[in-house]
């Protein structure tokens, strides 16, 4: 009998496996790259601890051992506890709106109102979230909205991923192309001793360019799924935390007074935490407290007992455990790099390597470096206080306007958040989208955004984009 060779089809590894591979790569790097550190000093202007240029020194090599690598997983879980529990409480509140029927009834009323203009609903939501990222620096705070908008995507005849793209892609694009983001632009400009939020006109132009690109990619995917649901990148993937109502069922639902009050509570909650974050600097602890209280208020409005609300929250939380573990696991990559003390070394050798380059090439290299650095430091403010004290003197040496250095940091920090596994693994976990499905849409978009960003930086160099 003639034997037939059977070729095994390649399957993308589990998200845990992908992140674990990056943890191992980070561990190997700690054995290859020398350990080094800059001195740091508290800066009153920014209220943060900054790198002191010219103080780099090599220290005793501290490569991460195999036991330390494994222990970094636990350390990452502990270090990411704030965002993990914020995710639990924000999801608990938002999914409660689905459980009590307020979301379904509200979407049904929206569909009836939009009639033949339903195709504009999701792009409008994406623009709203992008403006939140561009203006207020909101990013992680959007996680609680993901299941609601994903359910809306299904209700409007698309797929759950379309809703995730609208929220997470929209807010990432706005965050990267921000004009007055207090966590990136404000910190970087303060370090660069530039007038706060100066150069806003050019950055708003960049925002329009990037959002045009994003909306064209997003709407193209939406039209493809609408025409043939089997072409959905998440076809066959289960999303147990979403509303399962069909569009016809939603349209027929009665929009009761209790439902309206519940959605008004949701709107009031959003306004409260946006105001608190901007005016008083509220973050995860304060925002989580708001979500906890409002979750019970929504339950009471809809005649749920406290026991029923607690039971519902526990049931909802079961669907977020995967997200919680991914968030902690991805943080382990940063823990390994910090233990190996190689992040400062990478920054030092790169800054030295730019000397002698032309203005345009150096500016593009800054953009590339900031993109790479975001793999190691996925925090925007954390990246700013590490790299900008080095990039600002370097831009002066190369006679590049400091505003361009800020722009390179801003683009490099923002767009790679939706590609590097240290950041996008969290977004995949929040939305329930497998990382290979996530990359299928966002990898090409991130490539296009990088090309566009490079073109805009080249344009900024050509016009000597300055502080005004």
C-alpha positions in Angstrom: 0.0 0.0 0.0 1.4 3.4 -1.0 1.7 5.7 2.0 0.5 9.3 1.6 2.4 12.0 3.3 0.2 14.2 5.4 1.2 17.8 5.8 0.3 19.3 9.1 -1.3 22.7 8.9 0.4 25.4 11.0 -1.7 26.7 13.8 -0.9 29.8 15.8 0.2 29.1 19.3 -2.0 30.0 22.3 -1.7 33.6 23.5 0.0 32.3 26.7 2.6 30.5 24.5 3.3 33.7 22.4 3.9 35.8 25.5 6.0 33.1 27.1 8.2 33.1 24.0 8.8 36.8 24.5 9.5 36.3 28.2 12.2 33.8 27.1 13.6 36.2 24.5 13.8 39.0 27.1 15.6 36.6 29.4 18.2 35.7 26.7 18.8 39.4 26.1 19.7 39.9 29.7 22.6 37.5 29.1 23.7 39.2 25.9 23.3 43.0 26.7 25.5 44.5 29.4 23.7 45.8 32.5 23.7 49.5 32.9 21.9 52.4 34.4 21.4 56.1 34.3 21.1 58.3 37.4 17.6 59.6 37.9 16.4 62.8 39.6 13.0 64.2 40.6 11.8 66.9 38.2 9.5 69.5 39.8 8.2 70.7 36.4 6.8 67.3 35.4 6.4 65.9 38.9 8.2 62.7 37.8 11.6 61.1 38.2 13.6 61.5 35.0 16.8 60.1 33.5 19.8 62.4 33.9 21.6 62.6 30.6 25.4 61.9 30.6 25.2 59.7 33.8 25.1 56.3 32.2 27.4 53.7 33.7 27.8 49.9 33.4 27.0 48.0 36.5 27.6 44.4 37.6 26.0 42.1 35.1 22.7 40.8 36.4 21.4 38.2 33.8 18.1 36.6 34.7 18.3 33.0 35.6 15.7 30.3 34.7 14.2 30.3 38.2 14.0 34.1 38.2 12.4 34.0 34.8 9.6 31.7 36.1 9.2 33.8 39.2 8.8 36.9 37.1 5.4 35.6 36.0 4.2 35.8 39.6 5.8 39.2 40.0 4.1 40.4 36.8 0.7 39.3 38.1 1.3 41.3 41.3 2.7 44.3 39.5 -0.3 44.4 37.1 -2.9 43.9 39.9 -4.2 47.5 39.6 -5.2 47.0 35.9 -6.4 43.4 36.5 -8.9 44.4 39.1 -10.0 47.5 37.3 -10.8 45.2 34.4 -12.9 43.0 36.6 -15.0 46.0 38.0 -15.3 47.9 34.7 -16.5 44.7 32.9 -18.8 43.9 35.8 -20.6 47.3 35.5 -20.8 47.3 31.7 -21.9 43.7 31.3 -24.5 44.3 34.0 -26.2 46.6 31.5 -26.5 43.6 29.2 -27.7 41.3 31.9 -30.6 43.5 32.9 -31.6 44.1 29.3 -30.9 47.9 29.3 -28.2 47.5 26.6 -30.3 45.4 24.3 -33.3 47.7 24.6 -31.2 50.8 24.0 -29.5 49.3 20.9 -32.9 48.3 19.6 -34.2 51.9 20.0 -31.0 53.2 18.3 -31.5 50.8 15.3 -35.1 52.0 15.0 -33.9 55.6 15.1 -31.1 55.2 12.6 -33.2 53.2 10.1 -31.1 53.2 6.9 -28.1 55.0 8.4 -26.9 52.1 10.7 -23.6 51.9 8.8 -22.5 55.2 10.4 -23.0 54.1 14.0 -19.7 52.2 14.5 -17.4 54.7 12.7 -19.0 57.4 14.8 -18.2 55.4 18.0 -14.6 54.9 16.8 -14.2 58.7 16.3 -15.6 59.4 19.7 -13.1 57.0 21.4 -10.3 58.3 19.3 -11.0 61.8 20.5 -11.1 60.6 24.1 -7.6 59.2 23.5 -6.3 62.3 21.7 -7.7 64.8 24.2 -7.9 63.1 27.6 -5.2 60.4 27.2 -7.8 57.8 28.0 -6.6 54.2 27.1 -7.0 51.5 29.7 -10.2 53.3 31.0 -11.9 52.2 27.8 -11.7 48.5 28.5 -15.1 48.4 30.2 -16.8 49.6 27.0 -15.4 46.8 24.9 -18.1 44.1 25.5 -20.9 46.7 25.0 -19.6 47.9 21.7 -18.8 44.4 20.6 -22.4 43.4 21.3 -23.5 46.4 19.3 -21.4 45.3 16.4 -23.2 42.0 16.3 -26.6 43.6 16.7 -25.9 45.8 13.7 -25.1 42.8 11.5 -21.3 42.7 11.8 -19.2 40.5 14.1 -17.8 41.0 17.6 -14.3 41.9 16.3 -15.7 44.9 14.4 -16.8 46.4 17.8 -13.4 45.7 19.3 -11.7 47.4 16.4 -13.9 50.5 16.9 -13.1 50.9 20.6 -9.6 49.6 20.9 -8.3 50.6 17.4 -10.0 54.0 17.6 -8.7 54.9 21.0 -5.2 53.6 20.1 -5.1 55.7 17.0 -6.3 58.8 18.8 -3.8 58.2 21.6 -0.9 57.9 19.1 -2.0 60.9 17.1 -2.9 63.0 20.1 -2.9 66.8 20.2 -3.2 67.4 24.0 -2.7 64.0 25.6 -1.6 64.8 29.2 0.2 61.5 29.6 2.4 61.6 26.4 2.5 65.0 24.7 2.3 67.1 27.9 5.1 65.1 29.7 7.4 65.0 26.6 7.0 68.7 25.9 7.6 69.6 29.5 10.8 67.5 29.5 11.8 69.2 26.2 11.0 72.7 27.7 8.5 73.4 25.0 5.3 75.4 25.5 2.6 73.1 26.7 0.5 71.7 23.9 2.4 73.8 21.3 2.5 72.7 17.7 -1.2 71.6 18.0 -2.1 72.5 14.4 0.3 70.0 12.8 -0.7 67.3 15.3 -4.4 67.8 14.5 -3.5 67.4 10.9 -1.7 64.2 11.8 -4.8 63.0 13.7 -7.0 63.6 10.6 -4.5 61.6 8.4 -4.3 58.7 10.8 -8.0 58.5 11.5 -8.8 58.6 7.7 -6.5 55.6 7.4 -8.0 53.8 10.3 -11.6 54.4 9.3 -10.9 53.2 5.8 -9.4 49.9 7.1 -12.1 49.5 9.7 -15.0 50.1 7.3 -13.5 47.9 4.6 -13.4 45.0 7.1 -17.0 45.8 8.2 -18.3 45.7 4.6 -16.5 42.4 4.0 -18.1 40.8 7.1 -21.5 42.3 6.3 -21.4 40.8 2.8 -20.2 37.4 4.0 -20.2 36.6 7.7 -17.9 33.5 7.1 -15.1 35.9 6.1 -15.1 37.3 9.6 -11.6 36.9 11.2 -13.3 35.5 14.3 -15.8 33.2 12.6 -16.3 30.3 14.9 -14.8 32.0 18.0 -17.1 32.1 21.0 -17.7 35.3 23.0 -19.8 34.2 26.0 -19.9 37.6 27.7 -21.7 39.3 24.7 -25.4 39.8 24.1 -26.8 37.0 22.0 -29.9 38.9 20.7 -30.4 39.1 17.0 -31.1 42.4 15.2 -34.8 41.6 14.8 -35.1 40.7 18.5 -33.5 44.0 19.5 -35.8 46.0 17.3 -38.8 44.4 18.9 -37.6 45.0 22.5 -39.5 47.6 24.5 -37.3 50.5 25.8 -38.7 50.9 29.3 -38.2 53.7 31.8 -35.9 51.4 33.9 -33.8 50.8 30.8 -33.5 54.5 30.1 -32.5 55.2 33.7 -29.9 52.5 33.6 -28.3 53.9 30.4 -28.4 57.4 31.9 -26.5 56.0 34.9 -24.0 54.6 32.5 -23.6 58.0 30.8 -23.3 59.7 34.2 -20.7 57.2 35.2 -18.6 57.9 32.1 -18.9 61.7 32.6 -17.9 61.3 36.3 -14.8 59.3 35.7 -13.7 61.4 32.8 -14.1 64.6 34.9 -12.4 63.0 37.8 -9.5 61.7 35.7 -8.9 65.1 34.1 -9.6 67.4 37.1 -8.4 65.4 40.1 -6.1 62.8 38.5 -8.3 59.8 39.4 -6.9 56.5 38.3 -7.7 52.8 38.8 -8.6 52.8 42.4 -11.1 55.8 42.2 -12.5 54.6 38.8 -12.9 51.0 40.1 -14.8 52.4 43.2 -17.2 54.2 40.8 -17.9 51.1 38.8 -18.5 49.0 41.9 -21.1 51.4 43.3 -22.8 52.0 39.9 -23.0 48.2 39.3 -25.2 47.8 42.4 -27.2 50.9 41.5 -28.0 49.5 38.1 -29.0 46.2 39.8 -31.3 48.0 42.3 -32.9 50.1 39.5 -33.8 46.9 37.7 -35.2 45.3 40.9 -32.3 43.0 41.5 -31.4 42.1 45.1 -27.9 42.6 46.3 -27.4 38.8 46.3 -28.5 38.6 42.7 -26.1 41.4 41.7 -23.2 39.7 43.5 -24.0 36.4 41.8 -24.1 38.1 38.4 -20.7 39.8 39.1 -19.2 36.4 40.0 -20.6 34.9 36.9 -19.3 37.8 34.7 -15.9 37.5 36.3 -15.4 33.9 35.1 -15.2 35.2 31.6 -12.5 37.7 32.5 -10.0 35.3 34.1 -8.3 34.7 30.8 -7.8 38.5 30.3 -6.5 38.8 33.9 -3.9 36.1 33.4 -2.7 37.6 30.0 -2.4 41.0 31.6 -0.2 39.7 34.3 1.8 37.4 32.0 2.6 40.2 29.6 3.9 42.4 32.5 6.4 39.6 33.2 8.4 40.7 30.1 9.0 44.1 31.6 9.9 42.5 35.0 12.6 40.4 33.3 14.1 43.4 31.5 14.1 45.4 34.7 15.8 42.6 36.7 18.5 42.4 33.9 19.0 46.2 34.0 19.3 46.4 30.2 16.7 49.0 29.2 19.0 51.9 30.0 21.8 50.2 28.2 19.7 49.9 25.0 18.7 53.6 25.3 22.4 54.7 25.8 23.9 52.8 22.9 21.1 53.9 20.5 21.5 57.5 21.4 25.2 57.3 20.7 24.6 55.6 17.4 22.6 58.5 16.0 25.5 60.9 15.9 26.5 62.0 12.4 23.2 61.2 10.7 21.2 63.6 8.5 18.2 65.3 10.1 15.6 63.2 8.3 17.4 59.9 8.8 18.0 60.7 12.5 14.3 61.7 13.0 13.1 58.5 11.4 15.6 56.5 13.5 14.1 58.2 16.6 10.7 57.1 15.5 12.0 53.5 14.9 13.7 53.5 18.3 10.6 54.7 20.2 8.6 52.0 18.4 11.1 49.3 19.5 11.3 50.7 23.0 7.6 50.4 23.4 8.1 46.6 23.3 10.1 46.9 26.5 8.2 49.9 28.1 4.5 49.7 27.1 3.6 52.7 29.4 3.5 56.0 27.5 4.5 58.1 30.5 7.1 55.6 31.5 8.6 55.7 28.1 8.6 59.5 28.1 10.6 59.8 31.3 13.1 57.2 30.1 13.8 58.2 26.5 13.0 61.9 26.2 15.8 63.2 28.5 18.1 61.4 26.0 16.3 62.3 22.8 16.0 66.1 23.6 19.8 66.8 23.9 20.4 64.5 20.9 17.9 66.5 18.8 19.8 69.7 19.8 23.1 68.1 18.8 21.7 67.1 15.4 19.9 70.5 15.0 16.5 68.8 14.9 13.7 70.8 16.3 12.7 69.4 19.7 9.0 69.3 18.6 10.0 66.7 16.1 11.6 64.5 18.8 8.3 64.7 20.7 6.4 63.7 17.5 8.7 60.7 17.0 8.1 59.6 20.6 4.4 60.1 20.3 4.0 58.0 17.1 6.4 55.3 18.3 4.7 54.9 21.6 1.2 54.9 20.3 0.8 52.7 17.3 2.9 49.8 18.4 0.6 49.4 21.3 -1.7 47.5 19.0 1.1 45.2 17.7 3.7 44.4 20.3 2.5 41.4 22.4 3.5 43.2 25.6 0.6 45.6 24.9 -1.8 44.0 22.4 -2.0 40.7 24.4 -3.9 42.7 26.9 -6.3 44.0 24.2 -6.8 40.5 22.9 -7.6 39.2 26.4 -10.0 42.1 27.0 -11.9 41.5 23.8 -11.6 37.7 23.7 -10.0 37.8 20.3 -7.2 35.3 19.7 -3.9 37.0 19.1 -3.4 35.5 15.6 -6.9 36.9 14.6 -6.0 40.2 16.1 -2.7 40.5 14.1 -4.6 39.5 10.9 -6.3 42.9 11.0 -4.0 45.1 13.1 -0.6 44.0 11.7 -1.3 45.4 8.2 -2.9 48.5 9.8 0.1 49.1 12.0 2.4 48.8 9.0 0.4 51.3 7.1 0.3 53.6 10.1 4.1 53.3 10.5 4.6 54.3 6.9 2.3 57.2 7.2 4.0 58.2 10.5 7.4 58.2 8.8 6.0 60.3 6.0 4.6 62.9 8.4 7.9 63.0 10.4 9.8 63.6 7.1 7.3 66.4 6.3 7.9 67.8 9.8 11.6 67.9 9.2 11.2 69.6 5.8 9.1 72.4 7.3 11.2 72.6 10.5 8.1 71.9 12.6 8.5 74.0 15.7 6.9 74.8 18.9 4.2 77.1 17.5 
